[in-house]
């Protein structure tokens, strides 16, 4: 079994990005600048945004964290997005999800200038991605493709089963794995909460990408020998033995499944760090597109 080490791979990618940033500096160019908008004080969101900002420092990017109270109205947030869209110094920005109830998430994502949409959530980018055109690939699917590619996992002609059809992971993943390309050319089955006999389907899979948010959902009896496992899930499970009182669990019962798997991502240290690295990569791409 080979561990698909997202921590190590993401560090390699960050080093590659840092080299490009240094070249920009050497040429007297402005370095990439990522902004993150955080509305409210959700603990997990604050952790994610904090990691993203720290990652910017690591590669030499400029970063700006914009914190807005959880009473922020949709109009106020849209105004902030307008400012970021028009800014001459912000190359890309993200709005951390989830947003408070009074704000319509889709209205907000639709307001982001597609050329600064480094999360790849704008319908224009999603459509362009689905059509194999230049776009921003959402960071988590982009990270998974990179992991598969860099570990030379064979995807061509393989049966990939994706569990979960979210707009940010499952759905784009199912499209990307079926497209032409290094980590593509796969035959894809997209499964979700209405899928019947899921085990029968997963047992036929060469590759399983699990993104549903149910800790240890996928167990050893649901997979065949030699399967490739990508575990996207991140759940906080109460655990009194941990200093913070919780443990981070993926959607895969790692101990059992890893005994059958040929490749598997750990949680933490798998898809999570790759997501952050690919957000930086998208920001670099946004800056490079401005320069070209
Ligand atoms: P989501 O929470 O929006 O949706 C869950 C999906 O799972 C739905 O499409 C639903 O149909 C499907 N589902 C639910 N129960 C099911 C069942 N019994 N059988 C089959 N499918 C079922 O999904 P999301 O936003 O993609 O998040 C999924 C998990 O991935 C969460 O734990 C989230 O925290 C994590 N996540 C991690 C990263 C990362 O960087 N590692 C990024 C995004 C999301």
Boltz pocket constraint, residues with backbone or C-beta under 6 A from the ligand:
constraints:
  - pocket:
      binder: B
      contacts: [[A, 140], [A, 163], [A, 164], [A, 165], [A, 166], [A, 167], [A, 168], [A, 169], [A, 170], [A, 191], [A, 192], [A, 193], [A, 194], [A, 195], [A, 198], [A, 210], [A, 211], [A, 212], [A, 213], [A, 214], [A, 231], [A, 232], [A, 233], [A, 234], [A, 235], [A, 271], [A, 272], [A, 273], [A, 275]]
      max_distance: 6.0
